[in-house]
């Protein structure tokens, strides 16, 4: 009889453990790792994703022009499921002091589309025009010239290709491997983690499709919602009118991630 009672108690304990209710959402403040069934008690202090991470920017020493075209693909949840949302940017900077200040180049165009000049003499292509630009070899840049001399130039390099980010959410208990499907035509790759407290990024040679962040990197960005990011970059220097012009193309991938 005692043996039967012991078996019944054991079975009851096992059954109870298998049906323990609680919060099963890792992103919640009160996540219960022992819970097997969610009871709706999860507490989310902030259900909104933080702002998207900034794109990669670069400065060069001395006098230079930076002519940048960027494709940005953000993995986004839609009504029909998750998919990439594509935006494009065209940017131009003309500096005589290593990027400390910018000078006027008057009218600046990319593929015939006019860039807008800001008060600090930086230039950007309106989003509607940028999204209409066909990226690739032979992109045409033009400046009429003012403080910075005019030029008419064509790019010669293939556009960088970066495959989708395949890595999942990020446990803070070990190193983390950030992986993309593939990459092509890149001169360098930037791998980045953007957490609630800080960001960590590394620029590496384009001879890989993975990068391993250390345990220290992972725990430093904080716990909560953030992003992973991979940017493929090409650099094409041209000397025009005796000045350095850098034609920089980028393909950027961004994916929401949970640091837990």
ABEGO torsion letter per residue (X at the ends): XAAAAAAAAAAAAAAAAAABBEBABAABAABBAABABBAGABBBABABBBBBBBBBBBBBBEBBBBBBBBBBBBBBBBAAEBBBBBBBBBBBBBBAAGGABBBBAEBBBBGGBBBBBBAAGBBBBBAAAAAABBBEBGBBBBBAEBABBBBBBBBABBBBBBBBBABBBBBAABBBBBBBABBBGBABBBBBBBBAABBBBBBBBBABABBBBBAAAAAAAEBEBBBBBBBBBBBBBBBBGGBBBBBBBBBBBBBBBBBX
